Amino acid sequence: MKKITIEGVGSYLPERVVTNDDLAKVVDTSDEWIRTRTGIGERHLAAEGEACSDLAVRAAQRAIRDAGLEPNDIDLLIVATVTPDHVTPSAAVLIQSKLGLRSVPSFDMNAACSGFLYALETARSLLRDERYRHALVVGSEKLSSIVNWEDRGTCVLFGDGAGAFVLGNGVSDLPAVTDGLAGADGSAANLLYVPAGGSAQPASKETVEKHLHTVTMNGKELFKAAVRHMAEATEELLKRNGLTAEDIAWFVPHQANIRIVQTLAQQLNVPMERFVCNIEHTGNTSAASIPIAFAQAKAERRFHKDDRIVLTAFGAGLTWAATLVEW
Ligand code: UT7
């Protein structure tokens, strides 16, 4: 079977930083509450007029450069997002055009916070086909566009940003994506969703007035589900590769809440030092969170030759996924 390599990675966080103290001026919250309950200290928010595709382009350009390639070399684009610029067309076609890619297959995937790992798994399968040589996989979110800024229970959690990988299938000793799995349980769809704006409840004056175009969330149930599904997905991935958590140098989990990561670490019996966490400075960036954390860890040279790395995510849906990387 072909080896699917990580040829380059990149990330982008918008310039504007909003601290917990900034939010405390707008809603009834405090730096202390947000830090102790979530581990978040600040988040980056996109500028007005800066959309999902703009964030994605910045991260993708960095990933293509990191791979030593040109936009012309990319022959497949997959974008994981829940905040595309428009309902249609996809964010992917806008990104394809803005990056100056050839007229290659370009499409969005919506698996919420698990979206990037779903997209990696899809790209990995397509790259086994000789027709594709370099796939650009992007996670990009402007969550500030679907947050109710009057709801302290959700608005403090999210941030904007993008991350990207260029995957390849050529012969090389680059880091490789060696396995991945994904799952879903739509019976829990109501734990985290945006009620209106889709075909079930199209936009109307009433839906706008009732804030139905923004995130509705059952945080407590999601917390439990997140830990369970990320632990189970990780354990299944390890088991089918004949590995234990001891064999894994680094875990890069979805960055939703530091307490979720701490509980996951306890369940897997792994010290927190082996978890890559950047949530303090990013908040939850949904599909962008794993590639941003991964790109930052790579830039800090935290990964070393032969390290095994597990990426794991959960999200609205529910969806979950886990991916094995060998550095
Ligand atoms: O990527 C997937 C996205 N979502 C998640 O992963 C969310 C998972 N869940 C969580 O991270 C946590 O459940 C939250 C951080 C959302 C909430 O933490 P919690 O420990 O479950 O708090 P809670 O919802 O039980 O709220 C405790 C209290 C409540 O007050 P009362 O009822 O005890 O008086 C809330 O009203 O904290 C209050 N509260 C706040 N207080 C200050 C809720 N939000 C805030 C806030 N500032 N921002």
Residues whose N, C-alpha, C, O or C-beta is under 5 A from the ligand:
A	BS01	UT7	D28 T29 S30 W33 R37 T38 C113 R152 G153 V156 G219 K220 L222 F223 A256 N257 F314 G315
